[in-house]
Amino acid sequence: MSLPPHLAVLVSLSGEGGVERMVLNLVREWADMGLQIDLVLIREESQHLRDLPETVNVTRLGTRHSALGVAPLARYLRERRPDLLLAAKDRAGRAALKARRRVKVNTRIFIRLGTTLSEAMEGRSRLRKWLRYRPMRRLYPLVNGIIAVSQGVADDVRQITDLPENRVHVVRNPVITPGLEALAAEPAPHPWLEDGGDPVIIGMGRLTRQKDFPTLLRAFASIQLHRPARLIILGEGGDREALAALSRSLGVEDRGVMPGFAANPYAWLRRAHLFVLSSAWEGSPNALTEAMALGVPVVSTDCRSGPREILQGGRYGPLVPVGDVTALGESMLGTLDAPLPADDIRAAVEEYRAEISARRYLEVMGLEPPK
């Protein structure tokens, strides 16, 4: 009887964000399939580690930065010699390629990319862009494959690195897990979600420039005269104080709350009347997909990349220009007045189920799960 494939997953766990959840969703699915999994950690600051299956072997590199992880990662590759290593994010991937080159093992390396880097670098100097892109252009030809979370991310990385099309693959995120419905059915975590009052709109994500919550707040304030509503923004980040000040200046501080990070966001999402994604850029927005998996009507900016693919060009929710307060407010009103049927919304994100995604990853990477 042959041994199951030995798969290493290299990740820096630096919080409770989407990358951390998606990678660990994959790890759980692969462990359930019977694969031999090493979770190799650069950093380990995440509550998501609590739920790992006991069969997963956790290896700590003892460093807090990908660049400092090359030497310990090389030792790991020499000693454990996994069949394949999947690195989450660009910097971890480049560290893995350097480590493999150092010890000359046969481990195949794939890098998962989850954001449109050129969009994140918009407005930076030519020197900053060159310093960011040059290591990718130098090292990515050594990679066995890139796995992008959306076609937009795939197009972006090919434009930056000039990799051939057959080295860059699109695999949807493993967003919809078997336990999602049970978590969504837990008791309402806030009185607004069960009091039968004005509709509740939810936004979710790190409180940072990327998520552009100021545009959401301004659009929310603009609809109050037409349809009173309430706003909940889930997440934590450096823009909290600025968002609170903006809420006060708009006169909607009593109509909105920012409860911080929610360990179970699904109990919040399930009871929302509308989910709004106001991001300036994305890779493939998990919060949007999760809301749709729960049948919640959605509105999104038409940012690069992901929302247009998930909403199939606007078929399953309006797409509005980034930063357009008027268009966002009008779409929020229109969706509250005439939401799509929940079953139609759920069906649109079927391919984002964790098991489907995990099997597609294995297919792309050339691994067979045990029979």
PEDA-V578971 format. One record per helix or strand of 2 or more residues. SS is the DSSP state (@ for helix, = for strand). FROM is the first residue (numbers start at 1). TO is the last residue. If there is no record, write none. Layout:
SS FROM TO
SS FROM TO
This chain:
= 6 13
@ 18 33
= 36 44
@ 47 51
= 57 60
@ 66 80
= 84 88
@ 90 103
= 108 113
@ 117 120
@ 126 142
= 145 148
@ 151 161
@ 165 167
= 168 170
@ 180 184
@ 191 193
= 199 204
@ 209 211
@ 213 223
= 229 234
@ 240 250
= 256 260
@ 266 269
= 274 277
@ 286 293
= 298 301
@ 307 310
@ 312 314
= 318 320
@ 325 337
@ 342 347
@ 350 352
@ 354 365
